[in-house]
């Protein structure tokens, strides 16, 4: 039917636009000049870009450390990472 075809065409356009947007952000993420780390507020490392892998000496196929503090090699850096996570949690909490 005509209505079904219009609905499907709209879905296809929306899906294509979404795929383009995801590819654009993925490209910006991977080619950022500096390290980009995506973490949860509890410090779970979800994803890092190529620059972060280079800085932390992680191979492209190497599994990510479980948490942000574990990504840092020494205790002082781990404490700084924990303080950064606490600050991020405080900011998010104050905005809600």
C-alpha positions as CSV (number, residue, x, y, z in Angstrom):
1,X,0.0,0.0,0.0
2,X,1.0,3.6,-0.5
3,X,1.1,4.4,3.3
4,X,3.3,1.4,3.9
5,X,5.7,2.4,1.2
6,X,5.9,5.9,2.6
7,X,6.6,4.6,6.0
8,X,9.3,2.2,4.7
9,X,10.9,5.1,2.7
10,X,11.0,7.2,5.8
11,X,12.6,4.4,7.8
12,X,15.2,3.9,5.1
13,X,16.1,7.6,5.0
14,X,16.3,7.8,8.8
15,X,18.4,4.6,9.1
16,X,20.8,5.9,6.4
17,X,21.1,9.3,8.1
18,X,21.8,7.5,11.4
19,X,24.5,5.3,9.9
20,X,26.1,8.4,8.3
21,X,26.0,10.2,11.7
22,X,27.5,7.2,13.6
23,X,30.3,6.9,10.9
24,X,31.0,10.7,11.2
25,X,31.3,10.5,15.0
26,X,33.4,7.3,14.8
27,X,35.8,9.0,12.4
28,X,36.1,12.1,14.7
29,X,36.6,9.8,17.7
30,X,39.3,7.7,16.0
31,X,41.2,10.6,14.4
32,X,41.1,13.1,17.3
33,X,44.4,14.8,17.9
34,X,44.4,13.8,21.6
35,X,43.4,10.7,23.6
36,X,39.7,10.1,24.1
37,X,38.5,7.6,26.6
38,X,34.8,6.7,27.1
39,X,34.2,5.5,30.6
40,X,31.2,5.0,32.9
41,X,31.0,7.1,36.0
42,X,32.3,4.1,38.0
43,X,35.4,4.1,35.8
44,X,34.7,1.1,33.6
45,X,36.6,1.7,30.4
46,X,34.2,1.2,27.5
47,X,36.3,2.4,24.6
48,X,39.5,4.3,23.7
49,X,40.6,5.9,20.5
50,X,43.8,5.3,18.6
51,X,45.7,8.1,20.3
52,X,44.8,6.8,23.8
53,X,45.9,3.3,22.7
54,X,49.2,4.8,21.6
55,X,49.8,6.7,24.8
56,X,48.9,3.8,27.0
57,X,50.8,1.3,24.8
58,X,47.7,-0.8,24.0
59,X,47.8,-2.9,20.9
60,X,44.7,-2.5,18.6
61,X,43.5,-6.0,19.4
62,X,44.5,-5.9,23.1
63,X,41.6,-6.0,25.6
64,X,41.0,-2.8,27.6
65,X,41.7,-2.7,31.3
66,X,38.6,-3.2,33.3
67,X,38.7,0.2,35.0
68,X,40.2,3.6,34.4
69,X,42.5,3.4,37.5
70,X,43.9,0.1,36.2
71,X,44.8,1.8,32.9
72,X,47.4,3.8,34.8
73,X,50.6,2.1,35.8
74,X,51.5,3.7,39.1
75,X,49.6,4.4,42.3
76,X,49.7,8.2,42.0
77,X,48.2,8.1,38.6
78,X,45.5,5.7,39.8
79,X,44.6,8.1,42.6
80,X,44.4,11.0,40.1
81,X,42.1,8.8,37.9
82,X,39.9,8.0,40.9
83,X,39.7,11.8,41.8
84,X,38.7,12.6,38.2
85,X,36.0,10.0,38.3
86,X,34.7,11.4,41.6
87,X,34.6,14.9,40.0
88,X,32.7,13.6,37.0
89,X,30.2,11.9,39.3
90,X,29.8,15.1,41.3
91,X,29.1,17.1,38.1
92,X,26.6,14.7,36.8
93,X,24.8,14.6,40.2
94,X,24.6,18.4,40.4
95,X,23.1,18.6,37.0
96,X,20.2,16.2,37.8
